[in-house]
Amino acid sequence: MNRLKNKVAIITGAAKGIGKATAGKFLEEGAKVVIWDVDVTAGKATTQAFQGEDKECLFMKVNTSDFGEVTQAAEKVMEQYGQIDILINNAGITRDASLKKMTPEQWQQVIDVNLTGVFNCTKAISPYMVEQASGRILNAASVVGLYGNFGQTNYVATKAGVIGMTKTWARELGRKGITVNAVAPGFIQTEMIGTVPEKVMDMMLSRTPMARMGTVEDIANAYLFLASDEASFITGVTLSVDGGLVI
């Protein structure tokens, strides 16, 4: 407990799924958590559920693909708390289709959120971390960003891009006291996974040594470790949390 005491964390896409579980985990560990999401209803419900006597959770409607909106939101967080210690670029969407069937609109939608959104948030928030000479930036990658996946040209491109940006930022920001890492989940039980055909899921489970899907808590625990002081000498890493799927 209290591994993140007095830390301020911004978690994008935290109204549901992995982001929500991570927000809950960070609050338990003493952090003040700011949720950035476009889903107002879910975001407010999550915040209300987490808010407690010894927990401070704030929701802000933020479209991470809009740099101006992100910049303004970051300024408001600084005005309220005076610091931003942790950024988790978790927001992401899918618009799956084979290359033959994928439309330019499907391509661009995923690029805007999953890749440009990560750039926007890091671009807006990293200067505050540089000024305070400390910070943790954690990016949501995916095992498909490492190995590809049928029908996910757009999604795979963004996750591979995130892995590349993670390594680049680790080099650029390390001397400023900031670590930058990525987590690459395997198949995790979330709403997003509901779009995957059953036969594909069965195949993935048969290839997973742990013989189960991951939970949102599995990923939240990985984020917690990388955000903690225990991971102060780890940077530029993409940590696969996939039950051994890619062995």
C-alpha positions in Angstrom: 0.0 0.0 0.0 1.0 3.7 -0.6 3.5 2.9 -3.3 2.2 5.9 -5.1 1.5 8.2 -2.2 1.3 11.9 -3.1 1.6 11.1 -6.8 -0.7 12.6 -9.4 -1.6 10.3 -12.3 -3.4 11.0 -15.5 -4.9 7.9 -17.1 -6.5 8.2 -20.6 -9.4 6.0 -21.6 -10.0 5.0 -17.9 -13.8 5.1 -17.8 -13.8 1.4 -18.6 -11.7 -1.7 -18.9 -8.0 -1.8 -18.3 -7.9 2.0 -17.6 -10.6 1.7 -15.0 -8.9 -1.2 -13.3 -5.6 0.8 -13.3 -7.2 3.9 -11.9 -8.7 1.8 -9.0 -5.3 0.1 -8.3 -3.5 3.5 -8.3 -6.0 5.0 -5.9 -5.5 2.1 -3.6 -1.8 2.8 -3.6 -2.3 6.4 -2.6 -2.2 8.3 -5.9 -4.6 11.1 -7.0 -6.1 10.0 -10.3 -7.4 12.1 -13.1 -9.4 10.2 -15.7 -9.4 11.5 -19.3 -12.1 10.0 -21.5 -14.7 10.9 -24.1 -17.4 8.8 -22.5 -18.9 11.2 -20.0 -21.5 8.9 -18.5 -19.1 6.0 -17.9 -16.4 8.5 -16.7 -18.5 10.1 -14.1 -19.9 6.7 -12.9 -16.3 5.4 -12.5 -15.2 8.5 -10.7 -18.2 8.4 -8.3 -17.6 4.7 -7.6 -13.9 5.3 -6.8 -14.3 8.5 -4.8 -13.9 7.9 -1.1 -12.8 9.5 2.1 -9.2 8.7 1.5 -9.3 8.6 -2.3 -9.3 11.5 -4.8 -10.5 10.8 -8.3 -11.3 13.4 -10.9 -13.0 13.0 -14.3 -12.3 15.3 -17.3 -13.9 14.9 -20.8 -10.9 15.0 -23.1 -10.5 13.9 -26.7 -6.9 12.9 -26.8 -6.8 13.2 -30.6 -7.3 17.0 -30.2 -4.0 18.6 -29.1 -5.6 21.9 -28.1 -8.0 20.1 -25.8 -5.2 17.9 -24.3 -3.1 21.0 -23.6 -5.9 22.8 -21.9 -6.8 19.8 -19.8 -3.1 19.4 -18.7 -3.0 23.0 -17.6 -6.1 22.5 -15.5 -4.6 19.5 -13.8 -1.5 21.5 -13.0 -3.6 24.4 -11.7 -5.4 22.0 -9.3 -2.5 19.8 -8.2 0.7 21.6 -9.1 2.3 18.4 -10.4 1.8 15.5 -12.8 3.9 12.5 -11.9 2.4 9.7 -14.0 0.9 9.6 -17.5 -0.7 6.4 -18.8 -1.6 6.6 -22.5 -4.2 3.9 -22.3 -7.0 5.2 -24.6 -7.5 3.1 -27.7 -10.1 2.0 -30.3 -10.4 -0.7 -32.9 -11.9 -0.6 -36.4 -10.9 -4.0 -37.7 -11.1 -5.1 -41.3 -8.8 -6.8 -43.8 -6.6 -4.6 -45.9 -9.0 -5.3 -48.8 -12.0 -4.1 -46.9 -10.5 -1.4 -44.6 -11.7 2.1 -45.5 -9.5 5.2 -45.3 -11.9 6.4 -42.5 -11.3 3.2 -40.5 -7.6 3.7 -40.9 -7.6 7.3 -39.8 -9.9 6.9 -36.8 -7.5 4.4 -35.2 -4.4 6.4 -36.1 -6.0 9.5 -34.6 -6.7 8.0 -31.2 -4.1 5.2 -30.8 -1.1 7.0 -32.2 -1.7 10.7 -32.5 -3.5 10.7 -29.1 -0.4 9.2 -27.4 1.8 11.8 -29.1 -0.5 14.6 -28.0 -0.7 13.6 -24.4 3.0 13.1 -24.0 3.9 16.3 -25.9 1.6 18.3 -23.6 2.5 16.7 -20.3 6.2 15.8 -20.6 7.3 19.5 -20.2 5.8 19.5 -16.7 7.7 16.3 -15.8 10.9 17.8 -17.2 10.4 20.9 -15.0 10.0 18.8 -11.9 12.9 16.4 -13.0 10.8 13.3 -12.6 8.0 11.3 -14.1 6.6 8.1 -15.4 5.2 7.7 -18.9 3.5 4.4 -19.7 2.1 3.5 -23.1 -0.5 0.9 -24.0 1.1 -1.3 -26.7 -0.1 -4.8 -27.6 1.3 -8.2 -28.6 -0.1 -7.6 -32.0 2.2 -4.6 -32.3 5.1 -7.0 -31.9 3.9 -9.8 -34.1 1.1 -8.5 -36.3 -2.5 -9.8 -36.6 -4.8 -10.6 -39.5 -7.5 -7.9 -40.1 -5.8 -5.2 -37.9 -3.6 -3.2 -40.2 -4.6 0.1 -38.5 -4.4 -1.2 -34.9 -1.1 -3.0 -35.4 0.4 0.0 -37.1 -0.5 2.2 -34.1 0.8 -0.3 -31.5 4.1 -0.8 -33.4 4.4 3.0 -33.6 3.8 3.3 -29.9 6.6 0.8 -29.2 8.9 2.9 -31.4 7.9 6.2 -29.7 8.4 4.6 -26.3 12.1 3.7 -27.1 12.7 7.2 -28.6 11.2 9.1 -25.7 13.1 6.9 -23.2 16.3 8.1 -24.9 15.2 11.7 -25.0 13.8 12.0 -21.5 16.0 9.7 -19.4 18.4 12.5 -18.5 15.5 14.5 -17.3 14.6 11.9 -14.7 11.7 10.5 -16.7 11.2 6.8 -17.5 9.1 5.8 -20.5 7.9 2.2 -20.9 5.1 0.3 -22.6 2.9 -2.6 -21.7 1.9 -5.1 -24.4 -1.2 -7.0 -23.2 -2.2 -10.3 -24.8 -5.8 -11.3 -25.0 -7.5 -9.6 -22.0 -11.1 -10.0 -20.9 -12.5 -6.6 -21.8 -15.4 -5.2 -23.8 -13.1 -4.7 -26.7 -12.3 -8.4 -26.9 -16.0 -9.1 -27.5 -15.6 -8.3 -31.1 -13.1 -11.2 -31.6 -14.7 -14.3 -33.2 -15.1 -17.3 -30.9 -13.0 -19.5 -33.1 -10.1 -17.0 -33.0 -10.3 -16.8 -29.3 -10.2 -20.6 -29.0 -7.1 -20.6 -31.2 -5.4 -18.0 -29.1 -6.2 -19.8 -25.8 -4.8 -23.0 -27.2 -1.6 -21.2 -28.0 -1.3 -19.6 -24.5 0.7 -21.6 -22.0 -1.3 -20.2 -19.1 -4.4 -21.5 -20.8 -6.6 -18.5 -19.9 -7.3 -15.0 -20.9 -5.7 -12.2 -18.9 -7.7 -10.0 -16.6 -7.7 -6.2 -16.4 -6.0 -6.6 -13.0 -3.1 -8.4 -14.6 -2.4 -5.3 -16.7 -3.1 -2.8 -13.9 -0.5 -4.6 -11.8 2.1 -4.2 -14.5 1.4 -0.5 -14.8 1.6 -0.2 -11.0 5.1 -1.7 -11.0 6.4 0.4 -13.8 5.0 3.6 -12.2 6.5 2.8 -8.8 9.9 3.7 -7.4 10.8 0.0 -7.7 11.1 0.5 -11.5 13.2 3.6 -11.4 16.0 2.0 -13.5 13.7 0.5 -16.1 13.1 2.5 -19.3 12.5 1.9 -23.0 11.0 -1.5 -22.2 7.9 -3.1 -23.7 6.6 -5.6 -21.2 4.5 -8.4 -22.6 1.7 -9.4 -20.3 0.2 -12.2 -22.3 0.3 -15.5 -20.4 3.2 -16.7 -22.6 1.3 -16.3 -25.9 4.3 -15.1 -27.9 6.8 -17.7 -26.6 
